[in-house]
Amino acid sequence: MTRVLVVEDERPLLRALAMNLEARGYSVTATESGARALAALADHKHDAIVLDLGLPDMSGVEVIKAVRAFAATPIIVLSARSGSADKVQALDLGADDYVTKPFSMDELLARLRATSRRVAAGDEPVVVRVGDVTIDLAATTATGVDGAAVHLTPTEWKILDVLLRRPGKLVAGDTLLTAVRGSSEHTDPSYLRIYFAQLRRKLEPEPSRPRHLITEPGMGYRYRP
């Protein structure tokens, strides 16, 4: 079942969207704030996001930036702002589509279907080797050379999902904290050192001399194939 996150601060519209989507077979997470939306994304994988730009705690633009720091989840923006500048900004930051209020439910459903088709067409599985362990991100399996399963925690999977999809690229610590906790604010960056120490013990042949899960002091982390 397709899981959709709906972020809208107008309660009647939020309820109407949730009811209509659920009636058509979607699983819906409904929230009225940007912070709760990011927390929901950190807790569960969603297949699409329907996002209002005018939220009470943060702008929809900030939500788009935060989501794109760690996920490629399709985003359809809903907004009463009809100016082209708003549309261009949202799309440039990573939104996949833009629907201006008022809109019909049929139009929104058509946009959701079209976005899902584009994502499915370009969604390639990621299977990589880290040391002697083969990691399949789609199946969330980690397997050693002897065929034994390597247990990874949900937090470790979230970190690997960000890093392994960007081989060789530097990933900021704030980006990883957002992936893990839904926000980097009020989160101790030292947590990342603990998580990476655990991952290296499980995946690196020599955890004290990592070859694949690299710390770039003062900058972030990198997966080196």
Buried (B, 14 or more C-beta within 10 A) or exposed (E): EBBBBBBBBBEEBBEEBBEBBEEEEBBBBBBBBBBBBBBBBBEEEBBBBBBBBBBEEBEBBBBBBBBBBBBEBBBBBBBEBEEEEBBEBBBEBBBBBBBBEEEEEEEBBEBBEBBBEEBEEEEEEBEBEBBEBBBEBEEEEBBBEEEEEBEBEEBBEBBBBBBBBEEEEEBBBBBBBBBBBBBBEEBEEEBBEEBBBBBBEBBBEEBEEBEBBBBEEEEBBBBEE
